[in-house]
Amino acid sequence: MIDRAENQGVNGGVVYSIPLDVITSDFKFTAVKQTSPTTLLLTFSHDVDPARAETFNNGQYVLSTNPGVDPGVFPTSAGSNGKTVTLTFGSVFTHNTAYTMIVASATSLDGYQFPTPQSLTFTADGQGPQLSQVTFDGVANAQEFNVVFDEVVNATSATTLSNYTLTASGATVDLDPSRIFVRADNRSVRLKALSTAHIKEGILYSLTARNITDTIGNVVTTQSVEFEGRDVTPPAIRDNIFVFSNPANPLDITIVVQSNETLSEAPTAAVSQDGGTAQTIKLQGSSSNPKLYMGGVHLAKAGTASIKVTATDMSGNKAVETVSFATAYVNANVLASVSTPDKSFTAEFAPGSLKADSIVAVIPTPLSKQGATASVRGGIRPSFLACMPAADKQTVRFATVGGDASEELSPVQVGYTVTIPTDRLTGSYKVSMALPGGVLPAGSGLYKASDDGKWEAVVAVVKNGRIDASVSSAGTFALLRDTMAPRASLLTKVEEGTAFRSERPTFEWSIVEEGSGITDAGVKVFIDEVETSGRTTLEAGKASFTPLDRLMDGDHTIVLKAKDIAGNERVTPAIRFQVQPALQVFEIVQYPNPARSRATLRVATNRNDIDTDDLEVVIYDISGDRVAGEGELSVVKRFDGTRRVLDMAWDLRNRDGRTVGNGVYIAKIKLRDPDTGKTTKVTHKIAVLR
């Protein structure tokens, strides 16, 4: 720092710096912007003096629609922040009206004042977003549409699903809460109907929007617009392109395309091999199905082939889809394999498995599950076969792929058809299919469409993310899921009040399993809630079971559990039954033996209904003289484990009440069967030794 005498100040070598703002421009009122229905944001070229800027009721700020004629209004409050001043007025601005904002005086922070009043004009926005139209540009599917407003909308209000109602013929069409967003233009909103309610072509819809606000808070209460549904999606042919190879000559290819809608013209198929020049053909329509098209082509050579199908619907939506498959010349004398281009399926041939060198084709085959109709059996097969007349099937020169399937089976992924020239296969060959995600889905297995038109499970091994099997015929292979347990119903007649006379009765059930199959190990029987051992046979749709151990007389329950190979299990309701076998005596024992002061004879039988009236006991000495009878015995019925027993206690006294001497005594026992009256006689020796 130097004084006027040019003396330089010294302060220990410290240099001080002070920032300075140098303002050379004039202080001006530069912009006015509406920020809400009642507020304006004024911008100045310099920071304003807060004390002066926030004085609002002395005519400093005047808002007029016609300066010089309209005296205008003053704001009700003012607030400043740097170069801006926010003014609030007591009433909303009139929409689409030109206003003049007059700043009569203003002072900058550095003290500069307007020499004269300054003014700017703006046009007020006093209404909420107006619902202008519904469009379909950029939509991804037939469920979506765009709601277009005349100005930028507030995202929160515009993406609140309850602010919209869609109706058709007076009925509400549900909207998808997970698919609503403001588009990039900030003026339109994408909405989506739920999957069960497509926006259908030719149907008149009404959309009502309410409580939608713009960026400054103007709100629209309720507005509606009508629009007609439009076809915005291309024909769905992706999973409906089918390629078949003629078993007589696998290079003869048939192409079948099925559309989900009417096309403007027949689709084209461009066939190319290994990057070569494509040959394009126009497919021919079916006389019986206007959405089905077919055509044939002869491949120039074996190798990878691609077919690009182009189809256009009546609204001009175009679909272009490509399928690839493989044909290969297999040398019968060497190990060779044929794989799809993506390696999802491979057919491998060992030397000698073919009679002669052959061209083999491996072609992806989309499958779908079809219900039975009056003329067509239900099954899992290419969808177009369900409605193709027999005459058309003959013209395309291929063996029917896919087979009949019960309601138990469903396809997991695309199938694959292996075509081998007729009568060329001499032994087995290996097929290998990639699993979805490298894991076999629960309840799934490898199946093959058999010659009789049914799907049969193939014995296969899962390893390294694939399922492999050895097979002995060409055909269509697919990964199918068994989704239903075997159906079982008891065939053995069980009537209330009627008992089985056998201690080991045989029960029989009908078993219906049309999926993964069932083995003897999958059948278990529970008697009285306990898994019961026995002889189980499974044959010709029937399961029979005979318990290994005798059943005691009385009430029982029986339950069958049938589990198929896929793990689906059926548990039948518990059935009550009775067993009343012919009376049998299993054993008679004495304890203690020998007896000193008391002897108990235990008689084990298979009946629980033996009463004292059915029992006769007489004890003799070795001379044949009667010593004691029922009057000298105490009889108790009880269980010994699972056996019914009669305990007959003798206090070793004779009929005269005197204690008997040491020796051997003979007990003669008679038991009467309560059902038949037949008497069973048994004899047992009693040893007495004191």
Residue pairs with C-beta under 8 A, 6 or more apart in sequence:
1 8
1 9
2 8
2 9
3 9
23 46
23 110
25 45
25 46
26 45
26 112
27 44
27 45
27 46
27 106
27 108
27 112
27 113
27 114
28 44
28 45
28 118
29 42
29 43
29 44
29 103
29 106
29 114
29 118
29 119
29 120
30 43
30 44
30 45
30 120
31 42
31 43
31 120
32 40
32 41
32 42
32 43
32 101
32 120
32 121
32 122
33 40
33 41
33 43
33 122
34 40
34 41
34 93
34 122
34 124
34 125
34 216
35 41
35 86
35 216
36 216
36 217
37 92
37 93
37 126
37 216
37 217
37 218
38 88
38 89
38 90
38 91
38 92
38 93
39 86
39 87
39 88
39 89
40 63
40 75
40 86
40 87
40 89
40 101
40 122
41 84
41 85
41 86
42 61
42 84
42 85
42 86
42 87
42 101
42 103
43 83
43 84
44 83
44 84
44 85
44 106
44 108
45 83
46 83
46 108
46 109
46 110
46 112
47 82
47 83
47 108
47 109
47 110
48 80
48 82
48 83
48 84
48 85
48 106
48 107
48 108
48 109
49 107
49 108
49 109
49 111
50 80
52 60
52 105
52 106
52 107
53 78
53 80
53 85
53 106
53 107
54 78
54 79
54 80
54 85
55 78
56 74
56 75
56 76
56 77
56 78
56 87
57 74
57 75
59 74
59 104
60 103
60 104
60 105
60 106
61 74
61 75
61 78
61 87
61 101
61 102
61 103
61 104
62 71
62 72
62 73
62 74
62 101
62 102
62 104
63 72
63 73
63 74
63 75
63 87
63 89
63 99
63 100
63 101
63 102
64 70
64 71
64 72
64 73
64 99
64 100
64 102
65 72
65 94
65 97
65 98
65 99
65 100
66 100
67 100
67 102
67 119
72 100
72 102
73 89
73 90
73 91
75 87
75 88
75 89
76 88
76 89
76 90
77 87
77 88
78 85
78 86
78 87
78 88
79 85
79 86
80 86
92 126
93 99
93 124
93 125
93 126
94 124
94 126
95 124
95 125
95 126
95 127
96 123
96 124
96 125
96 126
97 123
97 124
97 126
98 121
98 122
98 123
98 124
99 121
99 122
99 123
99 124
100 119
100 120
100 121
101 119
101 120
101 121
101 122
102 117
102 118
102 119
103 114
103 117
103 118
103 119
104 114
104 117
105 113
105 114
105 117
106 113
106 114
106 118
107 113
125 151
125 214
125 216
125 218
126 218
127 218
127 220
128 212
128 213
128 214
128 218
128 219
128 220
128 221
129 149
129 150
129 151
129 152
129 153
129 187
129 212
129 213
129 214
129 218
129 220
130 149
130 150
130 151
130 220
130 223
131 147
131 148
131 149
131 207
131 209
131 212
131 220
131 223
131 224
131 225
132 148
132 149
132 150
132 225
133 148
133 225
133 227
134 145
134 146
134 147
134 148
134 205
134 207
134 225
134 227
135 145
135 146
135 148
135 188
136 144
136 145
136 146
136 230
136 232
137 146
138 146
138 183
139 145
139 146
139 190
139 232
141 232
141 233
142 198
142 199
142 200
142 231
142 232
142 233
143 176
143 192
143 193
143 194
143 195
143 197
143 198
143 199
144 179
144 190
144 191
144 192
144 193
144 199
144 232
145 190
145 191
145 192
145 199
145 227
146 183
146 188
146 189
146 190
146 191
147 164
147 188
147 189
147 191
147 207
147 209
148 187
148 188
149 158
149 187
149 188
149 189
149 212
150 187
151 187
151 214
152 186
152 187
152 214
152 215
153 182
153 186
153 187
153 189
153 212
153 213
153 214
153 215
154 212
154 213
154 214
154 215
154 217
155 182
155 186
157 163
157 211
157 212
157 213
157 219
158 182
158 189
158 212
159 180
159 181
159 182
159 189
160 211
161 175
161 177
161 180
163 209
163 210
163 211
163 212
164 175
164 191
164 207
164 208
164 209
164 210
165 172
165 207
165 208
166 172
166 173
166 175
166 191
166 193
166 205
166 206
166 207
166 208
167 173
167 205
167 206
167 208
168 203
168 204
168 205
168 206
169 203
169 204
173 193
173 194
173 197
173 205
174 193
174 194
174 196
174 197
175 191
175 192
175 193
175 194
176 191
176 192
176 193
176 194
179 190
179 191
179 192
180 189
180 190
180 191
180 192
181 189
181 190
182 188
182 189
182 190
183 189
183 190
193 199
198 229
199 205
199 229
199 230
200 229
201 229
201 230
201 231
201 315
202 228
202 229
203 228
203 229
204 226
204 227
204 228
204 229
205 226
205 227
205 228
205 229
206 224
206 225
206 226
207 224
207 225
207 226
207 227
208 222
208 223
208 224
209 220
209 222
209 223
209 224
210 220
210 221
210 222
210 223
211 219
211 220
211 221
212 219
212 220
213 219
213 220
230 315
231 261
231 313
231 314
231 315
231 317
232 315
232 317
233 317
234 311
234 312
234 313
234 317
234 318
234 319
235 259
235 260
235 261
235 263
235 311
235 312
235 313
235 317
235 319
236 259
236 260
236 261
236 319
237 257
237 258
237 259
237 260
237 267
237 309
237 311
237 319
237 321
238 319
238 321
239 366
239 414
240 257
240 258
240 259
240 260
240 366
240 383
240 384
241 255
241 256
241 257
241 307
241 309
241 321
241 323
241 366
242 255
242 256
242 257
242 258
242 365
242 366
242 382
242 384
243 253
243 254
243 255
243 256
243 307
243 323
243 325
243 363
243 364
244 253
244 254
244 256
244 363
244 396
244 397
244 398
244 401
244 417
244 419
245 251
245 252
245 253
245 254
245 327
245 361
245 363
245 398
245 417
245 419
246 252
246 253
246 254
246 397
246 398
246 419
247 398
247 399
247 419
247 420
247 421
247 422
247 474
248 397
248 421
248 422
249 359
249 421
250 327
250 359
250 360
250 361
250 419
250 420
250 421
251 298
251 299
251 301
251 302
251 327
251 359
252 296
252 298
252 299
252 397
253 271
253 296
253 297
253 298
253 299
253 305
254 294
254 295
254 296
254 396
254 397
254 398
255 269
255 271
255 281
255 283
255 294
255 295
255 296
255 297
255 307
255 309
256 292
256 293
256 294
256 382
256 384
256 396
257 267
257 269
257 283
257 292
257 293
257 294
257 309
257 311
258 289
258 291
258 292
258 293
258 383
258 384
259 267
259 291
259 292
259 293
259 311
259 313
260 291
261 291
261 313
261 314
262 290
262 291
262 313
262 314
263 291
263 293
263 311
263 312
263 313
263 314
264 312
264 313
264 314
264 316
265 312
266 282
266 283
266 284
266 285
266 293
267 282
267 283
267 293
267 309
267 310
267 311
267 312
268 280
268 281
268 282
268 283
268 309
268 310
269 280
269 281
269 282
269 283
269 295
269 297
269 307
269 308
269 309
270 278
270 279
270 280
270 307
270 308
270 309
270 310
271 278
271 279
271 280
271 281
271 297
271 299
271 305
271 306
271 307
272 278
272 279
272 305
272 306
272 308
273 299
273 300
273 301
273 303
273 304
273 305
273 306
274 303
274 304
276 300
278 308
279 297
281 295
281 297
282 295
283 293
283 294
283 295
284 293
284 294
284 295
285 292
285 293
286 292
286 293
286 294
286 388
286 392
287 392
288 387
288 388
288 389
288 392
289 384
289 387
289 388
289 392
292 384
292 387
292 388
292 392
294 392
294 395
294 396
296 396
296 397
299 305
299 327
302 327
302 328
302 329
302 359
303 326
303 327
303 328
304 324
304 325
304 326
304 341
305 324
305 325
305 326
305 327
306 322
306 323
306 324
306 341
307 322
307 323
307 324
307 325
308 320
308 321
308 322
309 319
309 320
309 321
309 322
309 323
310 318
310 319
310 320
311 318
311 319
312 318
312 319
313 319
323 364
324 340
324 341
324 342
324 364
325 340
325 341
325 361
325 362
325 363
325 364
326 338
326 339
326 340
326 341
326 361
326 362
326 363
327 338
327 359
327 360
327 361
327 362
328 336
328 338
328 359
328 360
329 357
329 358
329 359
330 336
330 338
330 349
330 354
330 357
330 358
330 359
330 360
331 357
332 349
332 351
332 352
332 353
332 354
332 355
332 356
332 357
332 358
333 351
333 352
334 351
335 348
335 349
335 350
335 351
336 348
336 349
337 346
337 347
337 348
337 349
338 346
338 347
338 349
338 360
338 361
338 362
338 418
339 345
339 346
339 347
339 362
340 346
340 362
340 363
340 364
340 416
343 434
344 364
344 416
344 433
344 434
345 362
345 364
345 416
345 431
345 432
345 433
345 434
345 477
346 362
346 430
346 431
346 432
347 360
347 362
347 418
347 429
347 430
347 431
348 429
348 430
348 431
348 432
349 360
349 429
349 430
350 427
350 429
350 430
352 426
352 427
353 425
353 426
353 427
353 428
353 429
354 420
354 424
354 425
354 426
355 423
355 424
355 425
355 426
356 424
358 420
358 421
358 424
359 421
360 418
360 419
360 420
361 417
361 418
361 419
362 416
362 417
362 418
362 419
363 416
363 417
363 419
364 414
364 415
364 416
365 382
365 401
365 402
365 414
365 415
365 416
365 417
365 476
365 478
366 382
366 383
366 414
366 415
367 380
367 381
367 382
367 402
367 411
367 414
367 415
367 476
367 478
368 380
368 381
368 382
368 383
368 411
369 378
369 379
369 380
369 405
369 409
369 410
369 411
370 376
370 378
370 379
370 380
370 381
370 383
370 386
371 378
372 378
373 386
376 386
376 387
377 404
377 453
378 404
378 405
378 406
378 407
379 402
379 403
379 404
379 405
379 453
380 402
380 403
380 405
380 409
380 410
380 411
380 455
380 478
380 480
381 400
381 401
381 402
381 403
381 449
382 401
382 402
385 393
385 400
385 401
385 402
393 400
400 453
401 415
401 417
401 449
401 475
401 476
402 415
402 449
402 476
403 449
403 450
403 453
403 454
403 455
403 476
404 453
404 454
404 455
405 454
405 455
405 480
405 514
406 484
406 514
406 515
407 484
408 482
408 483
408 484
408 513
408 514
408 515
409 447
409 455
409 480
409 481
409 482
409 483
409 514
409 515
410 480
410 481
410 483
411 478
411 479
411 480
411 481
412 436
412 441
412 444
412 478
412 479
412 480
412 481
413 436
413 478
413 479
414 478
415 476
415 477
415 478
415 479
416 433
416 476
416 477
416 478
417 475
417 476
417 477
418 431
418 474
418 475
418 476
418 477
419 474
420 474
425 472
425 473
425 474
427 472
428 470
428 471
428 472
429 470
429 471
429 472
430 468
430 469
430 470
430 471
431 446
431 468
431 469
431 471
431 477
432 466
432 467
432 468
433 446
433 466
433 467
433 468
433 477
433 479
434 465
434 466
435 441
435 462
435 465
435 466
435 467
435 479
436 479
438 465
439 465
440 462
440 467
441 479
441 481
442 481
442 566
442 567
443 481
443 482
443 483
443 516
443 566
443 567
443 568
444 479
444 480
444 481
444 482
444 566
445 457
445 458
445 460
445 467
445 479
445 480
445 482
445 516
445 565
445 566
446 457
446 458
446 460
446 467
446 469
446 477
446 478
446 479
447 455
447 456
447 457
447 458
447 477
447 478
447 479
447 480
448 455
448 456
448 458
448 471
448 473
448 475
448 476
448 477
448 478
449 455
449 475
449 476
449 477
449 478
450 456
450 475
451 473
451 475
455 478
455 480
457 515
457 516
457 517
457 565
458 469
458 471
458 477
459 469
460 467
460 468
460 469
461 467
461 468
461 469
462 468
467 479
471 477
480 515
481 566
482 515
482 516
482 564
482 565
482 566
482 568
483 515
483 568
484 515
484 568
485 562
485 563
485 564
485 568
485 569
485 570
486 511
486 512
486 513
486 518
486 522
486 562
486 563
486 564
486 568
486 570
487 511
487 512
487 513
487 570
488 509
488 510
488 511
488 512
488 543
488 560
488 562
488 570
488 572
489 509
489 510
489 572
490 507
490 508
490 509
490 560
490 572
490 575
491 508
491 509
491 510
491 542
492 505
492 506
492 507
492 508
492 509
494 575
494 576
494 577
498 578
499 553
499 577
499 578
499 579
499 580
500 577
500 578
500 579
500 580
500 581
501 580
501 581
501 582
502 579
502 581
503 550
503 551
503 552
503 579
503 581
503 606
504 534
504 546
504 547
504 548
504 549
504 550
504 551
505 546
505 547
505 551
505 577
505 579
506 544
506 545
506 546
507 525
507 544
507 545
507 546
507 558
508 542
508 543
508 544
508 545
509 542
509 543
509 544
509 560
509 562
509 572
510 541
510 542
511 518
511 523
511 538
511 541
511 542
511 543
511 562
512 541
513 562
513 564
515 564
515 566
515 568
516 564
516 565
516 566
516 568
517 564
517 565
518 538
518 562
518 563
518 564
518 565
519 538
519 565
520 536
520 537
520 538
522 562
522 563
522 564
522 565
523 536
523 538
523 543
523 545
523 560
523 561
523 562
523 563
524 531
524 560
524 561
524 563
525 531
525 532
525 534
525 536
525 545
525 547
525 558
525 559
525 560
525 561
526 532
526 558
526 559
526 560
526 561
527 547
527 551
527 556
527 557
527 558
528 556
528 557
529 557
529 559
532 547
532 548
532 549
533 547
533 548
533 549
534 545
534 546
534 547
534 548
535 545
535 546
535 548
536 543
536 544
536 545
537 543
537 544
543 560
543 562
545 560
550 581
550 606
551 579
551 581
552 579
552 606
552 608
552 642
552 643
552 644
553 578
553 579
553 580
553 581
553 606
553 607
553 608
553 609
553 644
554 578
554 579
554 608
555 576
555 577
555 578
556 576
556 577
556 578
556 579
557 574
557 575
557 576
557 577
558 574
558 575
558 577
559 571
559 572
559 573
559 574
559 575
560 570
560 571
560 572
561 569
561 570
561 571
561 572
562 569
562 570
562 572
563 569
563 570
580 607
580 609
580 675
581 606
581 607
582 673
582 675
582 676
582 678
583 605
583 606
583 607
583 610
583 671
583 672
583 673
583 674
583 678
583 680
584 605
584 606
584 680
585 603
585 604
585 605
585 671
585 680
585 682
586 604
586 605
586 606
586 643
587 602
587 603
587 604
588 601
588 602
588 603
588 604
588 669
588 682
588 684
589 601
589 602
590 599
590 600
590 601
590 602
590 684
590 685
590 686
590 687
591 599
591 600
591 602
592 599
593 599
593 687
594 687
594 688
594 689
595 650
595 652
595 686
595 687
595 688
595 689
596 688
596 689
596 690
597 651
597 652
597 690
598 649
598 650
598 651
598 652
599 649
599 650
599 652
599 686
599 688
600 647
600 648
600 649
600 650
601 617
601 647
601 648
601 650
601 667
601 669
601 684
601 686
602 640
602 645
602 646
602 647
602 648
603 645
603 646
603 648
603 669
603 671
603 682
604 640
604 643
604 644
604 645
605 643
605 644
605 645
605 646
605 671
606 644
607 644
607 673
607 674
608 637
608 644
609 674
610 637
610 644
610 646
610 671
610 674
611 674
612 630
612 635
614 671
614 672
614 673
614 674
615 630
615 635
615 646
615 669
615 670
615 671
615 672
616 630
616 669
616 670
617 629
617 630
617 633
617 648
617 667
617 668
617 669
617 670
618 626
618 628
618 629
618 667
618 668
619 626
619 627
619 628
619 629
619 632
619 650
619 665
619 666
619 667
619 668
619 686
620 626
620 627
620 665
620 666
620 668
621 627
621 660
621 663
621 665
621 666
622 663
622 664
622 665
622 666
626 655
627 654
627 655
627 660
627 665
628 650
628 653
628 654
628 655
629 655
631 655
632 650
632 651
632 653
632 654
632 655
633 648
633 649
633 650
634 648
634 649
635 646
635 647
635 648
635 649
636 646
636 647
636 649
637 644
637 645
637 646
637 647
638 645
638 647
639 645
650 686
652 659
652 660
652 688
653 659
653 660
654 660
660 688
661 688
662 688
662 689
662 690
663 688
664 685
664 686
664 687
664 688
665 685
665 686
665 687
665 688
666 683
666 684
666 685
666 686
667 683
667 684
667 685
667 686
668 681
668 682
668 683
669 681
669 682
669 683
669 684
670 679
670 680
670 681
671 679
671 680
671 682
672 678
672 679
672 680
673 679
673 680
